[in-house]
């Protein structure tokens, strides 16, 4: 994604330079006017694509950071399972209720995440 973004930026710079060069010339005739409009339109579309890809790259980086944090948290939560001995916990103990709530939240999160990952990608 990063290399494609750099390619778009390079193309955009070239188009902006061409627009500046053409802007300094006296354009005669409809053909030159049309070519300038087309170049401006293409430049604008390319700039929009660059903005979109930059936003997407930022979102991917942010999501990667969240994934790392979530994995670290899940590793920490793994300690609960390793230390859990349900034979010593009374049935009505608040910690049992808390553990059940954690399990329910993790399960619901996992189901939701799987549903979203099963959706087709929108690029």
N, C-alpha and C positions, 0 to 999 in steps of 0.2 A: 504494500500500500504506500509505503514511504517513497519508493522509487518512482511509482506512478505519479505521486504528488509532485515530485521534483521535475518530472517530465512536463507536467501541466504548467508548472511555474515557469519553466524555461520557454515553453511555447507562448505563454502569456506575455512574458517580457519581450519576446521577439515581436509579437503583435502590437504591444504598446509602443515599441520603438518605431514600427512601421506607421502606426497612427500618427505619432509625432512628426515623422518625416513627411507624411502626406498632408498633415495639417498645415505645414509651412508652404506647401505648393499651391499655386492657383489651379484649381481643378476646373477643367473645361469639359463640357458635355455631360450627358446623362450617364454614359458608361462609367466614367471616373467617379461620379457621384454615387452610383449604384455600388461600385466596388468598395468605396469607402464605407458606405452603410453596411455592406456585408461583412467587412473586416471589423467594424465596430460591434456588430451583432455577434460574430464569432468570438471576439475578445471578451465580450460581456458574458457569454455562455461559458467560456473557459474559466473566467474569473469566478463565476458561480460554482463551477465544478471544483475549483481549487478550494473555495470556502467550505463546500460540502465535505470534501475529503479531509480537510484540516479538522473540521468538527468531528468527523467520524474517527479520525486517528486519536483525537483527544478523548473521545468516549471509550475507545478500545483501551487506551492507556489507563484511564480511570477504572474501568471494569477489571483490568488485570490487577490493579492495586487492590481492589475490593476482593478479588478471588484469593489473592495471597493472604489478606487479613482473615478471610473466612476459613481458609485451610488451617491457619495458625490457631484460630479459635476452636475449630473442630478437633485439632490435636489436643488442645487443652481440655476440651469436653470429654475426650477419650479417657482421661484420668478418672472421671466419674464411673465409667463402666468398669475400669480396672479395680476400683476400690469398693464397688457396690457389693454389699452382702445383704440381700433382702431378708435373710433369716433373722437379722438383729433389729429390723425396723418394724415397729408396731404398725398395724394396718391403717390406723388413723393419724399417723405422724405427718406433720406439715411437710417434712422433707420428701415424703413419698408423693404427696400432692404436687410439690414443686418439680420433682423428677418426671412425673407423669405429664405435667404441662410442658416441660422442656422436650420430652419425647414427641408430644403432639405437635408442637411448633416445628421441630426439625422434620417430622414426617410431612406436615402440610407444606413446608418450604420445599422439600424434595419433590413432592408431587407437582407443585406449581412450576418449579424449575424445569422438570422433565416435560411438562406440557408446553412451556415456552420454547424449549430446545427442539421439540418435535415440529414446531412451526417452520415453514419455509423461510429462508433468508430473504430479506428485502434489500437488495443492493442497488 
